[in-house]
Amino acid sequence: MKLDDILSIGGKPGLYKLVKATRQGVLVESLLDQKRMPVSQRADVSALSDIAIYTYSEELPLGEVFQKLYDKTEGAKAIDAKKASNDELKEFMESFLPDYDQERVYTSHLKKLFSWYNLLHDSGLLNRSEETAEEESKEEA
């Protein structure tokens, strides 16, 4: 999965796909409704590839967290963050990333993480990493 072109925009719901950079900012397309809109340079825009989750040993890039979640769910959607309780979210997170830093990763972060994962899943942007597929094919040979 390539997260370089998937953006989070502060103050706006959902995720956005980078369409093109302009002089004034960027043109993005919403993954929720496929509507395009310009975003100013002053907006708080973050590529998902630049985001990481704190663990007790390191900061784990979001792509690796999504890969662990994908493996845990066997390619299915994750827990519904809107319906799950805080304890259910934490328990689910521990099931695939047991060493995440519970003091620095808040419940609001978990809700966003699972919502983003499910949005990427619905958009068809999640798949097994090419590296994992290559390693498995080498093991089978």
Buried (B, 14 or more C-beta within 10 A) or exposed (E): BEBEBBBBBEEBEBBBBBBEEEEEBBBBBBBBEEEEEEBEEEBEBEBBBEBBBBBEEEEBBBBEBBBBBBEBBEEEBBBEBEEBEEEBBBEBBEEBBEEBEEEEBEBEBBBBBBBBBBBBBEBEBBBEBEEEEEEEEEEEE
